[in-house]
């Protein structure tokens, strides 16, 4: 184990860390937006769109991200839809993450009492108002454990981006190992890099989960 080798590699791993954080942030935000839309469509049983969303969730959850990335990166150009590696990675992460977030939100929305929905309808709320003022605030709190797990899952899934040469943490480590054959040093830095991202995030998500757990809503 050479600490000099590790020190020399730190600038490159720093760039990989920034890339991982950026890709994760964009993918997670996009996944949350898609998840909310899909789960609300399913919750309110919107005709046609509900079936489309169900098909999307099943396809997304039952195919690996690796296959999805290969399809986006290699198959889409055949039909004239060419995207660069970063765009493919973000689209793939949102496509996968949106279905997992949708399932998390769906479980939370299902926990909202029917009495509150009926009360909202009785005072003249339309579906948009019910979603905004009744379903989403309570469903979000109930969904928090699943959403937190999905956030961690999606960050770790960015390691798959190495197969399409996006320079995130894993790709950086693999490139350096291929160049200099110092597996121990570079894998150690890789593990530390993910720990720097994930351990503080897990602590924050656990704190947030405890905070929303004690939110109370009238029945």
BAFI-3210 file (N, C-alpha, C; in Angstrom, 3 decimals, decimal comma, padded with zeros to 6 digits):
// residues 219
n [1|2|3|4|5|6|7|8|9|10|11|12|13|14|15|16|17|18|19|20|21|22|23|24|25|26|27|28|29|30|31|32|33|34|35|36|37|38|39|40|41|42|43|44|45|46|47|48|49|50|51|52|53|54|55|56|57|58|59|60|61|62|63|64|65|66|67|68|69|70|71|72|73|74|75|76|77|78|79|80|81|82|83|84|85|86|87|88|89|90|91|92|93|94|95|96|97|98|99|100|101|102|103|104|105|106|107|108|109|110|111|112|113|114|115|116|117|118|119|120|121|122|123|124|125|126|127|128|129|130|131|132|133|134|135|136|137|138|139|140|141|142|143|144|145|146|147|148|149|150|151|152|153|154|155|156|157|158|159|160|161|162|163|164|165|166|167|168|169|170|171|172|173|174|175|176|177|178|179|180|181|182|183|184|185|186|187|188|189|190|191|192|193|194|195|196|197|198|199|200|201|202|203|204|205|206|207|208|209|210|211|212|213|214|215|216|217|218|219]
n.u [000,839|000,750|000,964|001,738|000,991|-001,782|-002,149|-001,366|-003,425|-005,659|-006,647|-007,909|-009,812|-011,301|-012,543|-014,094|-015,744|-017,200|-018,559|-020,116|-021,746|-023,124|-024,450|-026,002|-027,629|-029,154|-030,408|-031,866|-033,618|-035,070|-036,168|-037,827|-039,729|-040,879|-041,787|-043,743|-045,674|-046,407|-047,371|-049,532|-051,194|-051,819|-053,012|-055,332|-056,544|-056,499|-057,895|-056,526|-053,897|-053,215|-052,861|-050,717|-048,738|-048,519|-047,454|-044,998|-043,787|-043,545|-041,843|-039,569|-038,773|-038,207|-036,075|-032,538|-030,445|-028,105|-028,758|-030,695|-029,138|-027,400|-029,298|-030,233|-027,853|-026,762|-028,827|-030,779|-029,480|-029,688|-032,277|-032,213|-032,078|-029,802|-027,765|-025,449|-023,047|-023,394|-025,996|-027,444|-026,892|-028,167|-030,844|-031,326|-031,027|-033,116|-035,260|-035,158|-035,152|-037,516|-039,616|-039,164|-039,413|-042,055|-043,393|-042,746|-044,046|-046,661|-047,228|-047,220|-049,268|-051,430|-051,826|-053,238|-056,157|-059,448|-061,518|-060,590|-060,241|-062,874|-063,965|-062,603|-063,655|-066,282|-066,242|-065,831|-063,415|-061,401|-059,737|-057,052|-056,704|-057,197|-055,009|-052,899|-053,321|-054,188|-053,559|-050,787|-049,161|-049,526|-049,018|-046,364|-044,958|-045,498|-044,241|-041,569|-039,515|-039,222|-038,531|-036,106|-034,494|-034,519|-033,138|-030,506|-030,046|-030,111|-027,898|-025,815|-026,219|-025,128|-022,612|-022,760|-022,569|-020,040|-019,826|-020,496|-018,554|-018,681|-017,135|-017,261|-016,925|-016,393|-015,631|-013,356|-011,650|-011,381|-010,149|-007,674|-006,633|-006,340|-004,337|-002,129|-002,024|-002,455|-004,303|-005,105|-004,668|-006,257|-008,822|-009,271|-009,431|-011,694|-013,705|-013,628|-014,438|-017,162|-018,094|-017,773|-019,788|-022,138|-022,392|-022,739|-025,110|-026,908|-027,157|-028,392|-030,800|-031,900|-032,342|-034,204|-036,250|-037,024|-038,016|-040,280|-041,792|-043,122|-044,983|-048,336|-051,657|-055,023|-057,774]
n.v [-001,188|002,070|005,273|007,490|007,023|007,045|009,727|011,078|010,386|011,666|014,231|013,391|011,597|013,396|014,877|012,813|012,329|014,727|014,558|012,261|013,160|015,247|013,945|012,154|013,924|015,240|013,010|011,979|014,095|014,284|011,693|011,802|013,686|012,346|010,084|011,133|012,107|009,741|008,128|009,644|009,638|006,913|006,674|008,255|006,936|007,597|007,407|005,442|006,763|005,645|002,924|003,138|004,113|001,958|-000,025|001,194|001,245|-001,501|-002,375|-000,816|-001,477|-004,146|-004,560|-004,477|-001,630|-001,554|-002,823|-001,041|001,263|000,393|000,056|002,696|003,949|002,518|001,425|003,417|005,350|004,004|004,408|007,047|008,660|010,089|010,349|011,875|010,364|011,257|012,347|010,018|008,528|010,082|010,083|007,315|006,818|008,344|007,092|004,527|005,203|006,681|004,811|003,338|005,362|006,018|003,710|003,901|006,321|005,566|003,619|005,280|007,127|005,428|005,099|007,276|008,299|007,288|008,733|011,370|012,013|011,881|013,909|016,108|016,110|016,642|019,300|020,556|020,258|019,778|017,189|017,977|019,762|018,040|016,337|018,131|019,311|017,358|014,570|014,501|015,852|014,166|011,637|011,895|012,038|009,475|008,001|008,390|006,584|004,657|006,326|007,394|005,094|004,574|006,787|006,342|003,932|004,784|006,488|004,665|003,184|004,767|003,873|002,087|003,599|003,558|001,770|003,105|004,914|007,272|009,690|009,081|008,127|005,261|004,688|006,291|004,989|002,469|003,205|004,203|001,925|000,318|001,720|001,902|-000,348|-000,543|-001,762|-002,039|000,488|002,265|001,145|001,377|004,172|004,542|003,256|004,903|007,279|006,778|006,372|008,911|010,265|008,757|008,097|010,586|011,382|009,295|009,663|012,188|011,590|009,695|011,323|013,106|011,332|010,578|013,021|013,525|011,375|011,915|013,713|014,638|014,015|014,953|012,689]
n.w [000,000|-001,040|000,074|-001,280|-003,917|-003,574|-002,783|-005,100|-006,788|-005,856|-006,929|-009,348|-008,374|-006,941|-008,950|-010,014|-007,813|-007,653|-010,100|-009,632|-007,523|-008,811|-010,960|-009,462|-007,982|-009,993|-011,143|-008,936|-008,253|-010,671|-010,627|-008,373|-009,227|-011,443|-010,057|-008,270|-010,090|-011,483|-009,369|-008,406|-010,635|-010,683|-008,157|-008,310|-010,315|-013,137|-016,309|-018,979|-018,793|-016,370|-016,981|-018,744|-017,021|-015,265|-016,944|-017,513|-014,929|-014,396|-016,476|-016,002|-013,339|-013,595|-015,252|-015,558|-014,721|-016,184|-018,639|-019,539|-019,927|-021,951|-023,966|-024,335|-025,102|-027,245|-028,849|-029,368|-031,111|-033,544|-034,384|-034,796|-032,515|-030,858|-028,043|-025,771|-023,479|-020,814|-020,825|-021,461|-019,147|-017,142|-018,040|-017,967|-015,209|-014,141|-015,398|-014,256|-011,473|-011,211|-011,250|-008,920|-006,994|-007,496|-006,597|-003,899|-003,170|-003,795|-001,861|000,397|-000,205|-000,203|002,457|003,352|004,941|003,948|004,907|005,113|002,437|001,535|003,062|001,999|-000,607|000,030|000,841|-001,487|-002,897|-005,791|-007,787|-008,107|-005,970|-003,830|-004,146|-003,703|-001,145|000,620|-000,012|-000,885|001,208|003,513|002,445|001,648|004,080|005,073|003,147|003,487|004,616|002,512|000,368|001,236|001,267|-001,469|-002,475|-001,540|-002,888|-005,603|-005,755|-005,403|-007,693|-009,669|-010,120|-012,184|-014,412|-015,383|-017,481|-019,783|-019,953|-018,392|-016,429|-013,478|-009,984|-009,891|-012,545|-012,700|-010,858|-012,123|-014,530|-013,582|-012,361|-014,619|-015,911|-014,133|-012,518|-009,727|-007,728|-004,976|-003,732|-005,292|-005,149|-002,434|-002,143|-003,698|-002,178|000,102|-001,084|-001,794|000,785|001,890|000,584|001,178|003,981|005,544|004,235|004,828|007,598|007,648|006,291|008,033|010,251|009,140|008,563|011,154|012,007|010,339|011,024|013,329|012,622|012,758|011,664|011,394|011,702]
ca.u [000,000|001,571|000,212|002,114|000,114|-003,110|-002,117|-001,298|-004,694|-006,763|-007,314|-008,778|-010,966|-012,126|-013,389|-015,072|-016,696|-018,092|-019,417|-021,080|-022,710|-023,963|-025,323|-026,956|-028,589|-030,079|-031,202|-032,793|-034,675|-035,920|-036,900|-038,890|-040,793|-041,570|-042,471|-044,952|-046,659|-046,896|-048,145|-050,808|-052,015|-052,331|-053,864|-056,630|-057,050|-056,744|-058,048|-055,463|-052,600|-052,925|-052,331|-049,394|-047,825|-048,311|-046,516|-043,691|-043,237|-043,168|-040,660|-038,418|-038,349|-037,840|-034,914|-031,374|-029,987|-027,081|-029,430|-031,337|-028,104|-026,983|-030,376|-030,225|-026,586|-026,423|-029,988|-031,466|-028,898|-030,129|-033,542|-031,998|-032,075|-028,448|-027,484|-024,106|-023,022|-023,950|-027,448|-027,932|-026,831|-029,209|-032,147|-031,452|-031,221|-034,474|-036,193|-035,165|-035,521|-038,907|-040,514|-038,995|-040,030|-043,508|-043,863|-042,652|-045,133|-047,939|-047,443|-047,561|-050,584|-052,444|-052,042|-054,112|-057,477|-060,530|-062,363|-060,098|-060,539|-064,305|-064,185|-062,130|-064,643|-067,509|-066,120|-065,712|-062,088|-061,245|-058,664|-055,786|-056,659|-057,041|-053,626|-051,971|-053,526|-054,555|-052,854|-049,327|-048,470|-049,542|-048,368|-044,918|-044,450|-045,587|-043,344|-040,186|-038,546|-038,984|-037,845|-034,718|-033,812|-034,355|-032,088|-029,234|-029,963|-029,801|-026,513|-024,948|-026,398|-024,306|-021,393|-022,982|-022,254|-018,698|-019,894|-020,587|-017,387|-018,903|-016,017|-017,632|-015,944|-016,007|-014,897|-012,038|-010,857|-011,075|-009,165|-006,374|-006,148|-005,897|-003,106|-000,989|-002,064|-002,386|-005,697|-005,367|-004,741|-007,368|-010,078|-009,431|-009,928|-013,065|-014,573|-013,688|-015,234|-018,585|-018,404|-017,899|-021,115|-023,285|-022,557|-023,456|-026,462|-027,717|-027,439|-029,379|-032,084|-032,439|-032,857|-035,414|-037,287|-037,534|-038,787|-041,602|-042,531|-043,948|-046,016|-049,672|-052,720|-056,324|-058,547]
ca.v [000,000|003,269|006,499|008,451|006,726|007,532|011,187|011,529|010,106|012,402|015,199|012,697|011,094|014,556|015,138|011,734|012,548|015,815|014,026|011,353|013,980|015,982|012,991|011,645|014,974|015,414|011,791|011,839|015,108|013,823|010,492|012,236|014,317|011,273|009,234|011,808|012,135|008,379|007,629|010,371|009,100|005,614|006,837|008,790|006,040|008,358|006,455|005,290|007,091|004,686|001,707|003,484|004,206|000,609|-000,680|001,817|000,785|-002,907|-002,499|-000,182|-002,199|-005,531|-004,622|-003,865|-000,343|-001,829|-003,085|000,209|002,157|-000,133|000,328|004,128|004,388|001,827|001,128|004,636|005,959|003,281|005,014|008,484|009,389|009,959|011,128|011,642|009,415|011,867|012,407|008,642|008,149|010,785|009,553|005,958|006,866|008,841|006,044|003,498|005,753|007,128|003,698|003,022|006,453|005,899|002,666|004,439|007,272|004,853|003,039|006,347|007,672|004,444|005,214|008,422|007,747|007,604|009,754|012,699|012,236|012,156|015,234|017,067|016,180|017,229|020,762|021,086|020,153|018,946|016,206|018,676|020,279|016,889|015,875|019,118|019,676|016,219|013,326|014,604|016,116|012,998|010,530|012,107|011,635|008,021|007,406|008,805|005,472|004,084|007,317|007,466|003,895|004,727|007,771|005,631|002,961|005,453|006,957|003,509|002,745|005,558|003,116|001,390|004,517|003,283|000,968|004,007|005,806|008,536|009,731|009,182|007,511|003,904|004,760|006,841|003,925|001,453|003,767|004,269|000,548|-000,136|002,411|001,765|-001,664|-000,391|-002,019|-001,814|001,916|002,935|000,622|001,978|005,539|004,410|002,971|006,112|008,261|006,496|006,580|010,356|010,661|008,024|008,099|011,798|011,394|008,365|010,313|013,246|010,960|009,116|012,443|013,597|010,315|010,697|014,255|013,432|010,289|012,447|014,609|014,058|014,553|014,581|011,698]
ca.w [000,000|-001,171|000,317|-002,318|-005,061|-003,207|-002,802|-006,492|-007,466|-005,236|-007,814|-010,284|-007,625|-006,588|-010,114|-010,063|-006,720|-008,070|-011,159|-009,002|-006,785|-009,753|-011,641|-008,478|-007,640|-011,116|-011,265|-007,811|-008,410|-011,764|-010,198|-007,462|-010,025|-012,171|-009,083|-007,789|-011,175|-011,738|-008,229|-008,353|-011,727|-010,249|-006,986|-008,730|-011,356|-014,360|-017,414|-019,980|-018,217|-015,299|-017,599|-019,272|-015,877|-014,756|-017,863|-017,287|-013,652|-014,494|-017,339|-015,357|-012,145|-013,890|-016,139|-014,897|-015,240|-017,192|-019,917|-019,939|-020,446|-023,251|-024,923|-024,628|-025,688|-028,488|-029,693|-029,781|-032,320|-034,737|-034,828|-034,950|-031,247|-030,337|-026,846|-025,236|-022,356|-019,597|-020,994|-021,332|-017,741|-016,384|-018,479|-017,437|-013,760|-013,895|-015,831|-013,216|-010,173|-011,194|-010,918|-007,503|-006,233|-007,657|-005,685|-002,543|-002,975|-003,838|-000,538|001,327|-000,532|000,188|003,896|003,652|005,275|003,018|005,530|004,769|001,030|001,423|003,630|001,009|-001,686|000,564|000,920|-002,841|-003,497|-006,977|-007,614|-007,934|-004,595|-002,938|-004,254|-003,157|000,258|001,468|-000,306|-000,941|002,494|004,382|001,762|001,649|005,400|005,177|002,150|003,736|004,705|001,185|-000,453|001,711|000,758|-002,911|-002,713|-001,359|-003,980|-006,864|-005,714|-005,642|-009,077|-010,586|-010,431|-013,456|-015,514|-015,903|-018,708|-020,934|-019,847|-017,687|-015,474|-012,064|-009,091|-010,275|-013,801|-012,385|-010,243|-013,129|-015,460|-012,920|-012,199|-015,928|-016,298|-013,219|-011,863|-008,270|-007,350|-003,550|-003,431|-005,959|-004,603|-001,107|-002,343|-004,207|-001,025|000,921|-001,820|-001,600|002,206|002,092|000,093|001,702|005,441|005,986|003,680|005,623|008,876|007,399|005,952|009,261|011,052|008,486|008,751|012,529|012,115|009,702|011,648|014,410|012,100|012,993|010,830|011,945|010,953]
c.u [000,882|000,696|000,563|001,241|-001,290|-003,166|-002,111|-002,627|-005,850|-007,413|-008,274|-010,014|-011,879|-013,068|-014,468|-016,136|-017,698|-019,060|-020,488|-022,159|-023,670|-024,956|-026,394|-028,031|-029,624|-030,995|-032,230|-033,940|-035,630|-036,757|-038,053|-040,054|-041,597|-042,374|-043,759|-046,039|-047,275|-047,780|-049,488|-051,751|-052,621|-053,297|-055,268|-057,218|-057,427|-056,812|-056,899|-054,084|-052,223|-052,318|-050,911|-048,359|-047,521|-047,313|-045,105|-043,037|-042,758|-041,914|-039,426|-037,888|-037,838|-036,762|-033,738|-031,015|-028,939|-027,696|-030,095|-030,321|-027,603|-028,024|-030,365|-028,997|-026,319|-027,622|-030,677|-030,826|-029,327|-031,422|-033,441|-032,011|-030,717|-028,243|-026,057|-024,190|-023,674|-025,467|-028,068|-027,956|-027,937|-030,588|-032,366|-031,712|-032,621|-035,501|-036,298|-035,693|-036,966|-039,873|-040,397|-039,596|-041,548|-044,082|-043,795|-043,770|-046,489|-048,252|-047,834|-048,941|-051,705|-052,752|-052,913|-055,532|-058,542|-061,441|-061,912|-060,342|-062,010|-064,643|-063,758|-063,109|-065,904|-067,438|-065,768|-064,340|-062,133|-060,049|-057,306|-055,638|-056,512|-055,588|-052,675|-052,105|-053,790|-053,624|-051,340|-048,679|-048,413|-048,808|-046,861|-044,303|-044,441|-044,604|-041,875|-039,197|-038,202|-038,211|-036,375|-033,910|-033,555|-033,262|-030,707|-029,000|-029,533|-028,374|-025,555|-025,057|-025,590|-022,996|-021,521|-022,598|-020,868|-018,737|-020,051|-019,592|-017,715|-017,877|-016,444|-016,622|-015,467|-015,203|-013,493|-011,126|-010,451|-010,037|-007,767|-005,774|-005,623|-004,581|-001,908|-000,977|-001,883|-003,806|-005,985|-005,561|-006,000|-008,731|-010,336|-009,987|-011,372|-014,046|-014,727|-014,540|-016,720|-019,002|-018,597|-019,267|-022,225|-023,468|-023,212|-024,900|-027,390|-028,093|-028,502|-030,757|-032,717|-033,031|-034,165|-036,568|-037,875|-038,387|-040,190|-042,436|-043,505|-044,942|-047,377|-050,687|-054,050|-057,036|-060,013]
c.v [001,248|004,508|007,574|008,273|007,257|009,053|011,726|011,345|010,964|013,450|014,551|012,135|012,247|014,916|014,074|011,875|013,629|015,336|013,106|012,132|014,685|015,058|012,445|012,668|015,155|014,203|011,636|012,839|014,702|012,619|010,852|012,857|013,261|010,406|009,840|011,774|010,753|007,889|008,346|009,895|007,759|005,749|007,306|008,028|006,795|007,384|006,554|005,574|006,122|003,415|001,948|003,513|002,823|-000,153|-000,125|001,297|-000,655|-003,099|-001,967|-000,998|-003,600|-005,668|-003,929|-002,521|-000,534|-002,029|-001,817|001,174|001,690|000,190|001,799|004,520|003,769|001,609|002,394|005,304|005,279|003,884|006,543|009,306|009,197|010,894|010,869|010,781|009,985|011,929|011,026|008,199|008,786|010,248|008,149|005,947|007,354|007,780|004,949|004,057|006,194|006,033|003,320|004,111|006,373|004,848|003,138|005,406|006,573|004,222|004,086|006,911|006,725|004,523|006,392|007,905|008,194|008,683|011,163|013,023|012,595|013,531|016,317|017,226|016,876|018,751|021,375|021,028|019,313|018,012|016,868|019,196|019,159|016,405|016,826|019,286|018,485|015,029|013,492|014,887|014,900|011,821|010,667|011,665|010,117|007,317|007,592|007,645|004,860|005,046|007,422|006,272|004,004|005,728|007,109|004,650|003,631|005,993|005,802|003,006|003,575|004,844|002,361|002,280|004,276|002,515|001,836|005,163|007,192|008,603|009,977|008,373|006,141|003,895|005,305|005,763|002,871|001,944|003,779|002,878|000,013|000,492|002,017|000,460|-001,566|-000,534|-001,651|-000,335|002,550|002,422|001,171|003,396|005,516|004,171|004,210|007,182|008,039|006,686|008,063|010,853|010,055|008,133|009,380|011,848|010,475|008,983|011,396|012,643|010,300|010,187|012,958|012,621|010,376|011,943|014,101|012,328|010,811|013,508|013,948|014,765|014,078|013,580|012,127]
c.w [000,000|-000,985|-000,700|-003,560|-004,792|-003,309|-004,228|-007,220|-006,960|-006,146|-008,802|-009,585|-007,175|-007,737|-010,260|-009,002|-007,080|-009,143|-010,588|-008,265|-007,728|-010,458|-010,698|-008,173|-008,747|-011,252|-010,169|-007,917|-009,530|-011,390|-009,270|-008,236|-010,773|-011,212|-008,573|-008,853|-011,395|-010,598|-008,100|-009,453|-011,322|-009,080|-007,379|-009,916|-012,641|-015,540|-018,419|-019,381|-017,102|-015,866|-018,151|-018,138|-015,293|-015,616|-017,651|-016,011|-013,754|-015,351|-016,630|-014,188|-012,454|-014,958|-015,449|-015,530|-016,325|-018,565|-020,433|-020,543|-021,809|-024,326|-025,330|-025,447|-027,057|-029,409|-030,203|-031,006|-033,616|-035,290|-034,862|-033,682|-030,573|-029,157|-026,405|-023,977|-021,109|-019,679|-020,861|-019,872|-016,930|-016,750|-017,921|-015,950|-013,414|-014,283|-014,780|-011,895|-010,096|-010,800|-009,444|-006,618|-006,319|-006,713|-004,234|-002,240|-002,943|-002,492|000,485|001,070|-000,122|001,684|004,294|003,846|004,268|003,581|005,174|003,302|000,839|001,981|002,650|-000,143|-001,227|000,642|-000,432|-003,468|-004,761|-006,770|-007,414|-006,508|-003,576|-002,950|-003,537|-001,641|001,189|001,232|-000,204|000,416|003,406|003,751|001,745|002,970|005,548|004,233|002,484|003,872|003,348|000,300|-000,065|001,194|-000,740|-003,262|-002,600|-002,512|-005,287|-006,892|-005,997|-007,083|-010,063|-010,929|-011,754|-014,637|-016,104|-017,220|-019,950|-020,778|-019,300|-016,559|-014,027|-011,244|-009,568|-011,563|-013,593|-011,809|-011,272|-014,132|-014,842|-012,709|-013,526|-016,364|-015,441|-012,415|-010,337|-007,709|-005,901|-003,233|-004,024|-005,474|-003,202|-001,224|-002,848|-003,071|-000,148|000,250|-001,641|-000,140|002,517|001,645|000,939|003,218|005,937|005,484|004,463|006,957|008,720|007,116|007,169|010,166|010,469|008,660|010,153|012,693|011,529|010,345|012,702|013,930|012,242|012,130|011,410|011,079|010,932]
res [x|x|x|x|x|x|x|x|x|x|x|x|x|x|x|x|x|x|x|x|x|x|x|x|x|x|x|x|x|x|x|x|x|x|x|x|x|x|x|x|x|x|x|x|x|x|x|x|x|x|x|x|x|x|x|x|x|x|x|x|x|x|x|x|x|x|x|x|x|x|x|x|x|x|x|x|x|x|x|x|x|x|x|x|x|x|x|x|x|x|x|x|x|x|x|x|x|x|x|x|x|x|x|x|x|x|x|x|x|x|x|x|x|x|x|x|x|x|x|x|x|x|x|x|x|x|x|x|x|x|x|x|x|x|x|x|x|x|x|x|x|x|x|x|x|x|x|x|x|x|x|x|x|x|x|x|x|x|x|x|x|x|x|x|x|x|x|x|x|x|x|x|x|x|x|x|x|x|x|x|x|x|x|x|x|x|x|x|x|x|x|x|x|x|x|x|x|x|x|x|x|x|x|x|x|x|x|x|x|x|x|x|x|x|x|x|x|x|x]
***
